[in-house]
Amino acid sequence: MYENQEPQDGHNKIPKGWLLFFFGGIIFLIGYIVSYTPAISGWSFYKEYDKEMASAARTEKPVVVKEYSGDKEAIREGKEIFANTCAPCHNADATGKIGPNLTAPTLKYGSTRHDLYETVTKGRPNGMPSFLSQIGGEKISKVVAFLETLRNK
């Protein structure tokens, strides 16, 4: 019956499900390689990224800084917003702590109303986060109006 009296599995067939899985995996891998290898298909993540960035640039709205200079109510609100949001890094009087002194005549990223607005909305490298999503553009404009009063003293 058996040559060395040990059972053998040589006569068993591979289940059809395993064969389908094996060949399906091979077909999937070949299709994936053909579709996403730049040398074969020309597809590139960088090309897709560039297309998305170009599309976003066309739909991006220009930055509009609201004019609140001299508006006492807006400046008062800006001072409150500054105290709650900005003072932990810039001190309540804006003379600087972790963040820079905002009462200085010139600032690293510009001192104009537009420069200040852009700094607060977009953030800056090395520590300044973007606050646009947290407090919104109108409140940022009020903070900028408040900062202008500190710098004009």
Summary of the structure (lengths in Angstrom):
residues: 153
radius of gyration: 31.4
end to end distance: 106.7
largest distance: 106.7
contacts: 343
relative contact order: 0.11
helix: 58%
strand: 1%
